[in-house]
Amino acid sequence: MFLRARKKPLPDHIELHADGTPLRIRLRADPRARRYLLRLPSDYSGPVLTVPRGGDLERAERFARQHIGWLLERMDARPDHVPLLPGSIIPLRGADHRIVSTGKLRGLVEPVRKDDGHLELQVPGAEEHMPRRLTTWLKGQAKADLTAAANLHAAKIGTTVKAISVRDTKSRWGSCATSGRLSFSWRLILAPPEILDYVAAHEVAHLREMNHSARFWRICEELAPHTGEARAWLKANGHRLHGYG
C-alpha cells in the first residue's frame, strides 16, 4: 500500500530577480480563489501572489515570472512613498503642508499659514515619534470631519448614525454595517473636503439602502450632487493617498 506524499506547505514568500534586482513577492493561499492573482497593494507592503486551492509553489513561481513585466510597470508608475517626517510635504484637506518640527518635546500638532502663504504642519516631539504622533492627529481630524459630515447627511434623510470609526483600510474608503455603524479610511482627511463629504454621504445613503441600486444612487446624489466628480477623483487619485505615512 502506497501513501500519497503530502504536499509541501507554501513558504511565506518567493524571491525573483528582475534586471539584476531581487524582488520579494508574498504568497497568500486562498482556498476560495479560482485562479492565481498577482497584485500590488496600495499600502506599499509589496506585491502579493494569491495561490488558489490546489496550487503549488512551482506553478506560483511560473505565474509570477510570466507577469513580472506587468508588475514592474505598476511599481514604476506608482507615486513615491512619503514618510511623515520633517521636510516632507503632505496634503491636508487637499492643500499641501510641509511637516516642520517645533523643536519642543511637548505640545500639539498645529497647522500654520506662514506670512509668505506657505502651509506647515508643526509637530512637537522627538523625530522618531513624529510619524506616530502625526498619524494620531490626522486620524482625529478625519474622525471630526467625517462625524460632522455624516451627521449632517443623516439628518437630511431622517436617520441617525450609531457610531463612526476611522481605520487604515486598504480597499474601501468607507463601509456601513446593518447596525448603523459607519467606518472610514482616515486618509480621506488628505483629500479635498468635497471628496470626504461624498464618501460620508455614500455611507449614510446605505443607512436607507444596503445595496448599490438605482434608488441608492439617487439618495447619494441628492446628498452629494458632486458624486460623479468625487468618484472620478478617487479613481484617478485615491491610490496616492496611500503613499503617505
GUSEGU-609945 format. One record per residue: residue number from 1; residue in one letter; z, x, y of N, C-alpha, C, O, CB in turn. Coordinates in steps of 0.02 Angstrom, whole numbers, plus 50000, padded with zeros to 5 digits. Glycine has a CB too. Layout:
<atoms>
num  residu  nz  nx  ny  caz  cax  cay  cz  cx  cy  oz  ox  oy  cbz  cbx  cby
NUM  A  Z  X  Y  Z  X  Y  Z  X  Y  Z  X  Y  Z  X  Y $
...
</atoms>
This chain:
<atoms>
num  residu  nz  nx  ny  caz  cax  cay  cz  cx  cy  oz  ox  oy  cbz  cbx  cby
1  M  50000  50042  49940  50000  50000  50000  50000  50044  50062  50042  50088  50068  50061  49952  50000 $
2  F  49954  50032  50106  49948  50072  50166  49975  50033  50226  49962  49973  50233  49875  50093  50179 $
3  L  50013  50067  50267  50040  50037  50327  49995  50054  50386  49974  50112  50394  50112  50061  50340 $
4  R  49980  50005  50427  49939  50017  50486  49979  50059  50536  50037  50045  50551  49917  49950  50519 $
5  A  49947  50111  50561  49980  50154  50610  49994  50115  50674  49951  50078  50698  49937  50216  50625 $
6  R  50054  50123  50700  50073  50089  50761  50036  50120  50820  50029  50181  50825  50148  50091  50772 $
7  K  50014  50077  50865  49978  50101  50924  50027  50139  50970  50083  50117  50981  49945  50041  50963 $
8  K  50005  50195  50995  50047  50235  51039  50058  50197  51105  50011  50168  51131  50016  50304  51052 $
9  P  50119  50199  51131  50132  50165  51195  50093  50201  51251  50082  50261  51248  50208  50165  51211 $
10  L  50074  50162  51300  50038  50191  51356  50085  50234  51398  50143  50217  51407  50007  50136  51400 $
11  P  50060  50290  51424  50100  50329  51472  50104  50290  51538  50068  50241  51547  50070  50400  51482 $
12  D  50147  50312  51583  50153  50276  51646  50096  50292  51695  50086  50257  51744  50219  50291  51679 $
13  H  50058  50346  51679  50002  50363  51723  49952  50408  51686  49968  50438  51634  50026  50397  51788 $
14  I  49893  50413  51714  49844  50463  51692  49825  50504  51753  49834  50483  51810  49781  50430  51659 $
15  E  49798  50563  51740  49778  50607  51795  49707  50630  51783  49692  50663  51733  49826  50667  51802 $
16  L  49663  50612  51830  49594  50633  51827  49580  50683  51882  49620  50690  51929  49546  50573  51832 $
17  H  49523  50718  51878  49504  50765  51930  49440  50741  51962  49390  50728  51929  49496  50837  51901 $
18  A  49442  50737  52028  49383  50716  52068  49370  50768  52121  49412  50780  52164  49394  50646  52100 $
19  D  49311  50799  52117  49293  50852  52164  49346  50907  52164  49361  50936  52217  49284  50824  52234 $
20  G  49374  50922  52105  49423  50975  52100  49493  50956  52120  49539  50997  52117  49401  51032  52141 $
21  T  49503  50893  52141  49569  50871  52163  49599  50824  52111  49566  50777  52089  49564  50835  52231 $
22  P  49661  50836  52090  49693  50791  52041  49706  50723  52072  49728  50718  52130  49759  50822  52015 $
23  L  49694  50671  52034  49703  50603  52057  49747  50566  52007  49727  50557  51949  49635  50567  52067 $
24  R  49805  50545  52029  49853  50511  51985  49841  50436  51989  49839  50407  52043  49926  50528  52006 $
25  I  49833  50404  51931  49822  50332  51927  49876  50303  51882  49882  50321  51823  49751  50316  51899 $
26  R  49915  50256  51910  49967  50224  51871  49936  50174  51822  49886  50142  51837  50018  50189  51917 $
27  L  49966  50167  51764  49944  50119  51714  49994  50062  51711  50054  50072  51711  49936  50154  51644 $
28  R  49967  50000  51707  50010  49941  51702  49983  49896  51647  49930  49865  51655  50013  49903  51771 $
29  A  50020  49892  51593  49999  49848  51538  50014  49776  51556  50069  49760  51579  50036  49868  51472 $
30  D  49965  49733  51547  49973  49662  51563  49944  49621  51505  49883  49617  51499  49939  49644  51631 $
31  P  49986  49592  51463  49961  49554  51406  49921  49492  51426  49885  49464  51385  50019  49533  51362 $
32  R  49927  49470  51489  49890  49411  51512  49821  49429  51539  49778  49386  51547  49929  49374  51565 $
33  A  49810  49494  51553  49746  49515  51581  49691  49512  51528  49704  49525  51469  49751  49587  51609 $
34  R  49631  49495  51549  49575  49490  51503  49528  49550  51506  49484  49559  51465  49535  49427  51517 $
35  R  49539  49592  51557  49495  49650  51564  49532  49705  51601  49585  49694  51630  49430  49631  51601 $
36  Y  49503  49764  51599  49530  49820  51638  49516  49807  51712  49464  49780  51730  49500  49888  51615 $
37  L  49564  49827  51754  49556  49816  51825  49586  49875  51863  49645  49890  51856  49589  49749  51847 $
38  L  49545  49907  51904  49567  49962  51945  49573  49937  52017  49526  49908  52044  49518  50023  51941 $
39  R  49631  49949  52048  49640  49925  52117  49680  49976  52157  49712  50021  52129  49676  49857  52118 $
40  L  49677  49968  52222  49711  50013  52269  49760  49970  52310  49739  49939  52358  49661  50052  52315 $
41  P  49824  49969  52291  49872  49926  52327  49876  49943  52401  49866  50000  52421  49941  49933  52295 $
42  S  49892  49893  52440  49895  49902  52513  49957  49939  52536  49961  49958  52594  49892  49835  52547 $
43  D  50005  49952  52490  50068  49984  52511  50065  50060  52505  50116  50093  52512  50125  49957  52469 $
44  Y  50005  50088  52493  49996  50160  52490  50034  50193  52433  50051  50252  52436  50017  50192  52556 $
45  S  50048  50155  52381  50084  50182  52323  50037  50216  52274  50060  50245  52224  50122  50127  52288 $
46  G  49972  50215  52286  49924  50248  52242  49888  50199  52197  49912  50143  52186  49959  50299  52201 $
47  P  49830  50220  52170  49790  50175  52128  49826  50153  52065  49867  50190  52036  49725  50208  52110 $
48  V  49809  50091  52043  49839  50063  51983  49784  50037  51938  49738  50003  51961  49890  50006  52000 $
49  L  49789  50051  51873  49741  50026  51824  49777  49978  51777  49823  49997  51741  49708  50085  51784 $
50  T  49756  49915  51779  49785  49864  51734  49751  49869  51666  49689  49869  51662  49777  49793  51765 $
51  V  49791  49872  51614  49765  49877  51545  49780  49811  51510  49838  49791  51505  49798  49937  51507 $
52  P  49728  49777  51485  49738  49711  51453  49768  49717  51384  49775  49772  51356  49673  49674  51450 $
53  R  49786  49660  51357  49812  49657  51289  49762  49687  51240  49703  49669  51242  49829  49584  51269 $
54  G  49784  49731  51198  49740  49763  51150  49707  49826  51177  49672  49861  51140  49687  49716  51129 $
55  G  49718  49841  51241  49689  49901  51271  49724  49964  51247  49780  49961  51221  49692  49896  51346 $
56  D  49692  50021  51257  49722  50084  51237  49707  50138  51289  49668  50127  51336  49695  50105  51168 $
57  L  49738  50195  51281  49733  50249  51329  49662  50276  51335  49639  50290  51390  49780  50305  51310 $
58  E  49628  50282  51280  49560  50310  51281  49513  50267  51323  49475  50292  51364  49532  50317  51210 $
59  R  49515  50201  51311  49471  50156  51350  49494  50152  51422  49452  50143  51467  49471  50086  51318 $
60  A  49558  50158  51435  49582  50157  51504  49556  50217  51543  49533  50211  51600  49660  50157  51506 $
61  E  49558  50276  51511  49532  50336  51544  49457  50331  51555  49432  50351  51608  49548  50399  51502 $
62  R  49421  50304  51506  49349  50297  51513  49332  50248  51570  49286  50261  51609  49318  50272  51447 $
63  F  49368  50193  51574  49356  50145  51628  49370  50177  51696  49332  50167  51743  49401  50083  51618 $
64  A  49425  50215  51701  49442  50247  51765  49388  50296  51786  49370  50299  51845  49509  50283  51760 $
65  R  49361  50335  51739  49308  50384  51756  49245  50348  51779  49210  50372  51824  49293  50429  51695 $
66  Q  49229  50292  51747  49169  50255  51766  49173  50228  51838  49122  50217  51870  49157  50198  51717 $
67  H  49234  50217  51863  49243  50187  51929  49274  50235  51979  49299  50214  52032  49285  50126  51923 $
68  I  49272  50299  51963  49304  50348  52008  49269  50351  52076  49301  50362  52127  49304  50417  51976 $
69  G  49203  50342  52076  49166  50343  52139  49187  50287  52185  49198  50297  52245  49092  50340  52127 $
70  W  49193  50227  52156  49215  50169  52195  49285  50181  52224  49298  50164  52281  49215  50105  52152 $
71  L  49330  50209  52183  49398  50220  52204  49401  50271  52262  49438  50260  52310  49441  50245  52145 $
72  L  49363  50324  52256  49363  50375  52310  49337  50346  52375  49362  50363  52428  49322  50436  52289 $
73  E  49286  50304  52371  49259  50272  52431  49312  50228  52465  49319  50229  52526  49197  50230  52415 $
74  R  49349  50190  52425  49401  50147  52452  49457  50188  52484  49483  50170  52536  49429  50102  52397 $
75  M  49475  50243  52451  49529  50285  52478  49508  50319  52543  49549  50326  52589  49548  50339  52426 $
76  D  49445  50339  52547  49421  50371  52609  49416  50320  52666  49425  50339  52724  49352  50403  52597 $
77  A  49402  50257  52650  49391  50206  52702  49455  50178  52730  49455  50150  52784  49349  50150  52674 $
78  R  49511  50184  52694  49573  50153  52717  49603  50194  52774  49596  50255  52775  49623  50146  52659 $
79  P  49638  50161  52820  49668  50196  52876  49723  50244  52853  49753  50234  52800  49696  50147  52927 $
80  D  49736  50295  52893  49789  50343  52876  49857  50309  52878  49869  50261  52915  49787  50402  52923 $
81  H  49902  50336  52838  49971  50313  52839  50005  50338  52902  49997  50396  52920  50009  50336  52776 $
82  V  50043  50295  52935  50077  50313  52997  50153  50310  52985  50179  50255  52974  50056  50266  53056 $
83  P  50188  50367  52986  50260  50366  52975  50297  50340  53036  50273  50346  53092  50285  50436  52958 $
84  L  50355  50311  53025  50396  50285  53081  50440  50341  53107  50501  50341  53097  50438  50224  53058 $
85  L  50408  50389  53140  50442  50448  53165  50420  50461  53237  50368  50436  53258  50427  50509  53121 $
86  P  50459  50500  53275  50440  50514  53345  50369  50541  53351  50347  50584  53313  50489  50565  53374 $
87  G  50334  50514  53400  50264  50534  53413  50214  50486  53383  50157  50483  53407  50253  50602  53385 $
88  S  50233  50449  53331  50187  50401  53300  50177  50341  53347  50221  50324  53386  50213  50377  53231 $
89  I  50119  50312  53342  50104  50251  53381  50095  50193  53333  50054  50196  53287  50040  50261  53425 $
90  I  50135  50141  53343  50131  50082  53301  50124  50020  53345  50147  50019  53402  50193  50076  53255 $
91  P  50092  49968  53319  50087  49906  53359  50150  49865  53353  50181  49862  53300  50027  49864  53336 $
92  L  50170  49833  53408  50224  49785  53408  50198  49724  53444  50181  49726  53503  50288  49814  53443 $
93  R  50194  49668  53408  50163  49607  53434  50093  49621  53462  50072  49594  53513  50208  49576  53490 $
94  G  50057  49666  53426  49988  49680  53443  49978  49734  53495  49921  49753  53507  49956  49620  53465 $
95  A  50031  49758  53527  50025  49809  53580  50051  49876  53554  50105  49879  53526  50064  49787  53643 $
96  D  50012  49929  53564  50031  49995  53539  50091  50023  53576  50094  50023  53638  49972  50043  53546 $
97  H  50140  50047  53537  50201  50078  53563  50208  50147  53532  50196  50156  53472  50264  50035  53549 $
98  R  50228  50196  53573  50243  50263  53546  50317  50266  53529  50360  50246  53568  50224  50318  53598 $
99  I  50331  50292  53469  50401  50299  53447  50431  50361  53481  50402  50415  53477  50406  50304  53370 $
100  V  50487  50352  53513  50520  50405  53551  50594  50408  53531  50626  50356  53528  50512  50396  53627 $
101  S  50620  50467  53518  50691  50474  53503  50730  50476  53568  50711  50510  53616  50704  50539  53462 $
102  T  50785  50439  53570  50827  50439  53630  50870  50502  53634  50896  50518  53688  50873  50378  53631 $
103  G  50877  50538  53578  50919  50597  53578  50993  50580  53571  51035  50624  53570  50909  50636  53640 $
104  K  51009  50515  53565  51078  50493  53558  51090  50471  53486  51045  50447  53452  51093  50435  53607 $
105  L  51151  50481  53463  51167  50463  53394  51176  50388  53386  51165  50360  53332  51229  50499  53371 $
106  R  51196  50354  53439  51209  50283  53434  51169  50245  53486  51141  50273  53534  51284  50268  53443 $
107  G  51165  50180  53476  51128  50138  53522  51082  50091  53484  51082  50090  53423  51088  50180  53571 $
108  L  51043  50052  53520  50998  50004  53492  50926  50025  53503  50910  50059  53551  51010  49935  53521 $
109  V  50882  50004  53458  50810  50013  53468  50790  49970  53528  50811  49913  53535  50769  49994  53404 $
110  E  50750  50000  53572  50732  49963  53633  50659  49975  53651  50638  50033  53658  50777  49984  53691 $
111  P  50619  49922  53658  50551  49930  53684  50553  49938  53759  50587  49901  53795  50506  49868  53664 $
112  V  50516  49988  53784  50518  50005  53855  50448  50013  53882  50405  50044  53850  50559  50070  53867 $
113  R  50435  49985  53941  50372  49997  53975  50383  50050  54029  50424  50041  54073  50344  49930  54007 $
114  K  50347  50105  54025  50355  50160  54072  50319  50144  54138  50279  50097  54142  50328  50225  54042 $
115  D  50334  50183  54189  50304  50172  54254  50228  50177  54252  50193  50145  54291  50332  50222  54305 $
116  D  50202  50219  54206  50129  50227  54201  50097  50173  54158  50037  50175  54146  50113  50296  54173 $
117  G  50137  50124  54135  50110  50070  54095  50113  50080  54020  50102  50034  53982  50040  50057  54114 $
118  H  50128  50142  53998  50132  50155  53927  50194  50122  53897  50246  50115  53930  50132  50230  53913 $
119  L  50188  50101  53834  50243  50066  53800  50275  50113  53749  50241  50151  53713  50217  50002  53765 $
120  E  50341  50110  53746  50378  50153  53700  50427  50110  53659  50450  50058  53682  50415  50208  53738 $
121  L  50442  50134  53600  50497  50109  53560  50549  50165  53557  50539  50214  53522  50475  50085  53488 $
122  Q  50602  50158  53595  50653  50209  53598  50704  50197  53544  50736  50144  53541  50686  50211  53668 $
123  V  50712  50248  53500  50753  50240  53440  50808  50293  53440  50794  50352  53445  50710  50246  53376 $
124  P  50871  50272  53433  50926  50321  53429  50935  50345  53357  50903  50321  53311  50991  50289  53455 $
125  G  50979  50394  53350  50997  50418  53283  50959  50480  53263  50911  50501  53294  50984  50365  53233 $
126  A  50983  50511  53208  50951  50570  53181  50882  50552  53155  50870  50496  53132  50994  50601  53125 $
127  E  50836  50600  53158  50766  50586  53139  50759  50563  53067  50716  50521  53053  50724  50648  53150 $
128  E  50800  50589  53023  50793  50570  52952  50812  50497  52941  50792  50467  52891  50836  50614  52908 $
129  H  50851  50468  52986  50871  50397  52979  50826  50351  53020  50833  50290  53017  50943  50388  53001 $
130  M  50781  50379  53059  50741  50339  53105  50696  50289  53069  50693  50231  53091  50699  50385  53147 $
131  P  50660  50306  53015  50618  50256  52981  50657  50195  52958  50635  50139  52966  50583  50288  52922 $
132  R  50716  50207  52929  50757  50151  52905  50782  50109  52963  50781  50047  52961  50816  50176  52863 $
133  R  50805  50142  53015  50832  50105  53073  50778  50063  53107  50790  50006  53125  50864  50153  53123 $
134  L  50720  50093  53116  50666  50057  53149  50640  50000  53106  50624  49947  53132  50609  50105  53167 $
135  T  50635  50011  53041  50613  49957  52996  50661  49899  52998  50640  49841  53000  50606  49983  52924 $
136  T  50726  49913  52998  50776  49860  53002  50768  49821  53067  50773  49759  53067  50847  49889  52997 $
137  W  50756  49855  53122  50747  49822  53186  50684  49779  53186  50685  49723  53210  50744  49873  53243 $
138  L  50629  49806  53159  50567  49768  53156  50574  49705  53114  50547  49653  53130  50510  49812  53129 $
139  K  50611  49711  53059  50623  49652  53017  50662  49598  53055  50648  49539  53048  50660  49671  52952 $
140  G  50711  49620  53094  50749  49573  53134  50706  49538  53186  50713  49478  53197  50806  49607  53167 $
141  Q  50661  49576  53219  50616  49547  53267  50568  49498  53234  50555  49444  53261  50576  49602  53303 $
142  A  50544  49516  53174  50498  49472  53138  50533  49407  53119  50504  49353  53128  50472  49507  53075 $
143  K  50594  49411  53095  50629  49350  53074  50642  49305  53134  50636  49244  53129  50696  49367  53040 $
144  A  50659  49335  53191  50672  49294  53251  50609  49258  53273  50611  49198  53288  50699  49338  53308 $
145  D  50553  49294  53277  50490  49263  53299  50466  49210  53249  50442  49157  53269  50437  49316  53309 $
146  L  50471  49226  53185  50448  49179  53134  50492  49117  53130  50468  49062  53119  50445  49213  53066 $
147  T  50557  49126  53140  50602  49068  53140  50585  49021  53197  50583  48960  53188  50675  49092  53145 $
148  A  50575  49050  53256  50558  49008  53314  50492  48972  53304  50487  48912  53318  50554  49051  53378 $
149  A  50441  49007  53279  50375  48977  53269  50377  48923  53214  50349  48869  53222  50323  49030  53251 $
150  A  50410  48938  53159  50413  48891  53103  50451  48828  53123  50429  48772  53106  50445  48923  53041 $
151  N  50506  48835  53157  50545  48776  53177  50506  48733  53227  50510  48672  53225  50612  48797  53208 $
152  L  50469  48766  53271  50428  48729  53320  50375  48688  53284  50364  48630  53300  50396  48777  53370 $
153  H  50341  48719  53236  50288  48684  53200  50316  48629  53155  50287  48576  53149  50247  48733  53158 $
154  A  50374  48643  53125  50405  48592  53082  50423  48530  53121  50415  48474  53097  50467  48621  53047 $
155  A  50448  48540  53182  50466  48482  53224  50405  48440  53240  50411  48379  53247  50500  48506  53289 $
156  K  50347  48471  53247  50286  48434  53264  50266  48386  53209  50236  48334  53223  50229  48483  53277 $
157  I  50282  48402  53147  50261  48358  53092  50322  48323  53061  50317  48295  53006  50224  48398  53038 $
158  G  50379  48324  53096  50437  48286  53075  50470  48310  53011  50494  48270  52972  50418  48217  53066 $
159  T  50471  48376  53002  50504  48404  52943  50550  48460  52965  50552  48478  53024  50453  48428  52891 $
160  T  50587  48489  52918  50632  48544  52934  50623  48601  52885  50604  48591  52827  50705  48519  52933 $
161  V  50637  48660  52908  50635  48720  52867  50705  48734  52841  50752  48737  52880  50607  48782  52906 $
162  K  50712  48741  52775  50778  48751  52746  50805  48821  52759  50864  48830  52775  50775  48738  52671 $
163  A  50762  48871  52752  50783  48940  52763  50721  48984  52771  50666  48966  52749  50827  48966  52704 $
164  I  50730  49041  52803  50675  49088  52814  50698  49157  52795  50753  49178  52814  50650  49086  52888 $
165  S  50656  49193  52759  50671  49263  52742  50610  49305  52757  50553  49280  52757  50692  49270  52667 $
166  V  50621  49369  52769  50566  49416  52780  50571  49472  52728  50625  49497  52713  50567  49446  52853 $
167  R  50514  49490  52701  50512  49541  52649  50451  49586  52662  50412  49575  52708  50508  49510  52578 $
168  D  50445  49637  52620  50386  49681  52625  50338  49661  52569  50329  49699  52521  50405  49757  52621 $
169  T  50308  49602  52576  50263  49577  52525  50197  49617  52525  50177  49643  52577  50249  49502  52535 $
170  K  50165  49620  52468  50106  49662  52461  50041  49622  52463  49990  49647  52487  50109  49701  52397 $
171  S  50042  49561  52437  49979  49525  52430  49975  49461  52471  49920  49434  52481  49969  49508  52358 $
172  R  50032  49436  52495  50031  49373  52533  50071  49382  52598  50122  49417  52600  50060  49315  52491 $
173  W  50047  49350  52651  50082  49354  52715  50139  49305  52719  50185  49313  52760  50033  49342  52772 $
174  G  50137  49254  52678  50191  49205  52679  50190  49163  52616  50140  49163  52580  50188  49161  52740 $
175  S  50244  49127  52604  50247  49082  52546  50296  49026  52563  50340  49034  52605  50268  49120  52481 $
176  C  50287  48970  52528  50330  48912  52538  50353  48887  52469  50312  48874  52425  50291  48856  52577 $
177  A  50419  48881  52461  50446  48855  52398  50455  48780  52404  50460  48753  52459  50514  48890  52382 $
178  T  50457  48747  52347  50466  48674  52347  50534  48654  52376  50543  48597  52396  50459  48647  52276 $
179  S  50581  48701  52378  50647  48688  52407  50645  48686  52483  50694  48666  52515  50696  48740  52384 $
180  G  50588  48706  52513  50583  48708  52585  50599  48776  52615  50602  48783  52676  50629  48657  52615 $
181  R  50609  48826  52573  50622  48894  52596  50555  48929  52609  50509  48925  52568  50665  48934  52545 $
182  L  50550  48962  52665  50490  48999  52682  50504  49074  52680  50558  49096  52699  50463  48979  52751 $
183  S  50455  49112  52657  50461  49185  52656  50399  49215  52687  50343  49191  52678  50470  49211  52583 $
184  F  50409  49269  52725  50354  49300  52762  50358  49376  52756  50410  49405  52740  50356  49279  52836 $
185  S  50301  49408  52769  50299  49481  52774  50324  49501  52843  50302  49474  52894  50226  49507  52762 $
186  W  50370  49548  52844  50396  49571  52909  50342  49605  52950  50348  49611  53011  50455  49619  52899 $
187  R  50288  49627  52918  50235  49663  52953  50195  49619  53001  50155  49644  53040  50188  49694  52903 $
188  L  50207  49554  52997  50174  49509  53045  50197  49524  53117  50161  49506  53164  50189  49436  53028 $
189  I  50255  49555  53126  50278  49572  53194  50234  49626  53225  50235  49635  53285  50351  49595  53192 $
190  L  50195  49661  53183  50150  49712  53209  50086  49681  53236  50053  49710  53279  50133  49762  53154 $
191  A  50069  49622  53212  50006  49588  53230  50014  49552  53297  50070  49541  53320  49985  49539  53176 $
192  P  49958  49534  53329  49962  49493  53390  50001  49428  53377  49999  49402  53322  49891  49477  53416 $
193  P  50036  49401  53428  50078  49342  53418  50042  49282  53389  50071  49244  53351  50108  49322  53483 $
194  E  49977  49273  53406  49942  49215  53379  49930  49220  53304  49920  49169  53271  49875  49207  53415 $
195  I  49931  49281  53277  49923  49289  53205  49987  49268  53170  49986  49231  53121  49904  49363  53187 $
196  L  50044  49292  53195  50109  49272  53168  50117  49196  53173  50141  49164  53126  50167  49307  53205 $
197  D  50096  49168  53229  50102  49095  53239  50061  49057  53188  50084  49007  53161  50080  49076  53310 $
198  Y  50001  49081  53173  49959  49047  53123  49992  49049  53054  49993  48998  53019  49890  49080  53120 $
199  V  50018  49107  53034  50048  49112  52967  50109  49066  52962  50120  49035  52911  50068  49185  52951 $
200  A  50148  49063  53016  50205  49017  53017  50181  48945  53009  50210  48906  52971  50246  49025  53082 $
201  A  50129  48926  53046  50101  48858  53041  50074  48844  52971  50083  48790  52945  50045  48848  53094 $
202  H  50042  48893  52941  50013  48886  52874  50068  48868  52824  50061  48821  52785  49978  48952  52852 $
203  E  50123  48906  52826  50176  48892  52777  50213  48827  52792  50234  48792  52746  50226  48949  52776 $
204  V  50221  48810  52856  50252  48746  52873  50208  48688  52849  50234  48637  52826  50263  48740  52950 $
205  A  50142  48696  52854  50097  48644  52829  50107  48631  52755  50096  48575  52731  50023  48663  52843 $
206  H  50128  48683  52718  50141  48674  52647  50203  48630  52634  50211  48604  52579  50151  48742  52613 $
207  L  50245  48621  52684  50302  48576  52676  50278  48504  52667  50313  48462  52640  50350  48581  52736 $
208  R  50217  48490  52691  50186  48424  52682  50137  48423  52623  50134  48374  52586  50149  48404  52746 $
209  E  50100  48477  52615  50050  48481  52562  50057  48547  52525  50039  48600  52552  49978  48473  52590 $
210  M  50083  48546  52464  50092  48607  52425  50028  48626  52389  50027  48634  52328  50150  48599  52374 $
211  N  49974  48632  52427  49909  48648  52399  49865  48672  52457  49889  48681  52513  49877  48585  52363 $
212  H  49802  48682  52443  49754  48701  52496  49698  48649  52499  49639  48666  52502  49725  48772  52484 $
213  S  49718  48587  52498  49671  48532  52501  49644  48524  52572  49667  48557  52619  49703  48467  52477 $
214  A  49596  48479  52580  49568  48465  52647  49623  48439  52692  49625  48455  52752  49510  48415  52643 $
215  R  49668  48398  52665  49723  48371  52705  49768  48428  52730  49790  48428  52787  49764  48320  52664 $
216  F  49781  48476  52686  49822  48534  52706  49791  48570  52765  49825  48584  52815  49832  48583  52648 $
217  W  49726  48584  52761  49693  48622  52814  49690  48582  52879  49691  48611  52933  49622  48642  52793 $
218  R  49687  48516  52875  49690  48476  52935  49757  48483  52970  49761  48490  53031  49676  48401  52919 $
219  I  49810  48482  52930  49877  48491  52959  49884  48560  52989  49909  48568  53045  49932  48479  52905 $
220  C  49861  48610  52953  49865  48679  52976  49829  48688  53043  49854  48720  53089  49837  48727  52924 $
221  E  49769  48661  53047  49729  48668  53109  49757  48626  53166  49747  48644  53224  49657  48648  53095 $
222  E  49791  48572  53151  49825  48534  53204  49883  48575  53233  49893  48575  53294  49851  48466  53176 $
223  L  49919  48609  53190  49974  48650  53213  49950  48714  53247  49978  48736  53297  50020  48668  53154 $
224  A  49897  48744  53220  49870  48807  53246  49795  48800  53253  49758  48816  53207  49888  48867  53199 $
225  P  49771  48776  53310  49699  48769  53321  49660  48834  53313  49599  48833  53303  49686  48740  53389 $
226  H  49695  48890  53317  49662  48955  53310  49662  48979  53237  49655  49039  53224  49697  49007  53354 $
227  T  49670  48933  53190  49673  48951  53119  49614  48993  53097  49623  49044  53064  49677  48888  53077 $
228  G  49553  48972  53114  49494  49008  53093  49492  49079  53119  49478  49125  53081  49432  48973  53116 $
229  E  49508  49089  53182  49508  49155  53212  49562  49200  53181  49552  49259  53168  49518  49151  53288 $
230  A  49621  49169  53168  49676  49208  53139  49660  49230  53068  49676  49286  53048  49741  49167  53140 $
231  R  49630  49185  53029  49612  49204  52960  49561  49260  52960  49565  49306  52919  49584  49143  52922 $
232  A  49514  49257  53006  49463  49311  53011  49496  49377  53031  49477  49430  53006  49408  49292  53062 $
233  W  49544  49373  53077  49579  49434  53099  49616  49466  53040  49613  49526  53030  49628  49419  53156 $
234  L  49652  49425  53002  49690  49452  52946  49644  49482  52893  49660  49534  52863  49733  49397  52915 $
235  K  49588  49451  52882  49541  49478  52832  49514  49545  52854  49504  49590  52813  49483  49429  52821 $
236  A  49502  49553  52919  49473  49615  52945  49525  49669  52958  49510  49729  52952  49434  49602  53008 $
237  N  49585  49650  52976  49634  49698  53000  49700  49699  52962  49741  49744  52971  49648  49685  53071 $
238  G  49711  49649  52919  49775  49643  52886  49795  49705  52847  49854  49724  52846  49775  49585  52841 $
239  H  49747  49737  52815  49764  49795  52773  49793  49852  52815  49831  49893  52789  49702  49821  52736 $
240  R  49775  49854  52879  49801  49908  52922  49876  49902  52933  49911  49952  52943  49764  49907  52990 $
241  L  49901  49841  52932  49973  49831  52944  50015  49863  52889  50073  49880  52901  49989  49757  52949 $
242  H  49986  49871  52830  50024  49903  52775  50024  49979  52780  50056  50012  52740  49995  49882  52709 $
243  G  49989  50006  52829  49987  50079  52837  50044  50107  52877  50051  50168  52883  49923  50099  52869 $
244  Y  50087  50063  52904  50142  50086  52946  50208  50087  52907  50226  50039  52874  50149  50041  53007 $
245  G  50242  50144  52911  50306  50149  52878  50301  50163  52805  50352  50169  52771  50345  50088  52890 $
</atoms>
